[in-house]
Amino acid sequence: MQSFKKICGITNYDDALAAAELGADALGFIFYEKSPRYIAPEKAAQIINQLPENLLTVGVFVNHSRTDINRIVRTSGISVIQLHGNEQPVDCNYNSVKVWKAIRPVNVNDLETLQSFNVDAFVFDTYDKNYYGGTGKTGNWKLAHQAAQNHKIILSGGLTPDNITGAIETVQPAGIDVNSGVESEPGKKDKRKLKKLFGILQEIQRNDF
C-alpha cells in the first residue's frame, strides 16, 4: 500500500526542506494561535515560496471565521484547508482550494455524520475532550479502519516511526499525517526521526509490490 504522507506542524524552512527531500507529499502549517506549533501566515508564505510546486501545503484551522481563513489562504499561499475544529458541513465549502475535515470519532455511530460532509478527505485524529489535536496519543485504529472503507481517510494522532507500520496495516488509510512523533520539541522536527519514518514507509511500499 502506498499511503499519502503529510508532515504537519512545520514552523521553519529547514524542517520543511528536510521533509520534502525525504518524500513528504504534503506539509502542514498550523494557524491556530493556541498551538505551540503556530506559525504566522506571512512566515508560512516565506517557506512555501521556496518549496517545490508539486508539494501540497496544508493550512490547519480551528473554528476560524470564513473571513480569516480566506485572508490566511491569500497571504500564505496554501493549497489545502484543513478544518480541525467544530466546523459543520456548511462551513466546509470553499471553491478555490481543497478542503479536509478533521474528525475525532468516539464510536461507530459518529461515523454516520461523515456522509453530510462534501470534502476531499477526512483527517482521523484522536479524541480528547480538552484538545483539538496535537495530543501525541494514538486513536481507535479499528474505528479508523471502518471509516476508511467508505471515505478517504488520512490517519493522524500519535503516529511515530515505531508504530507507523502497525497503524498502516490496521487502518489501511489513504494517507498518514505525522507531527509530534518526529519532533525533538514542539515545532522542531528531529531529522533522525524523519529519516527513520520515511525509511520505514519506503520499506512498506516495497513489500506491497
Phi, psi and omega in degrees: 000133179253103183269146173294138188239119178239134172250121186252169178077030179287130180233354182209160186291322182301317179292321179298315181295317180300314180296318180296317182292331181279345175124015177295141175269337183209151175236140182252137179240123187265118181256018176271112191293341179277352180280142175291352179252019180299141174227138178290144181304323180294321178289322176300320179299319179299322179288312184299323181295344181258002184264158176302142185293335183279357180275126176288139176240124190246127175263127181261124183235145178231103177056034174285156174285157178299323179298315180294319180297313180299321179295315182292323176300314180296318184289316187275328183083019179295157182252351180221137173261124175249112182267114192245017181246222183261028184298141178263168182309321181294337181277356188256012182262106176229137185271330192273337184221163175290155180232129171248142177245123176283137178233152180225065185293149176258323181214177186296332179297330180293337182289338181296332182290342183296334181299337184280346185264135174252083183229167183281333179194161173247135174263112184273107184248170181281135178285132172211125186295341184258349186224152177268354180162181178071025182279339184077007181257142176282154182257199181274096185290329178294321177293321177297322178297320177298317180296325183289348178288334185236353185220158174281109185249126170256115186279132179227179174095096172068022181281136181223169174302333183281336182243001186295324180297312179297323180297313181292319180296321182284313188272323187054056184280167173286337181195171177231150184230110186245137182226272186295336182292350177234033180248153169266334174198162182306123179089359180232115182280148177262113186299326179293320178292321177299313180297320179296316180300309184290331174297318179293318180297322177294323179293320178298317181296318180298321182289345181273354181250000000 
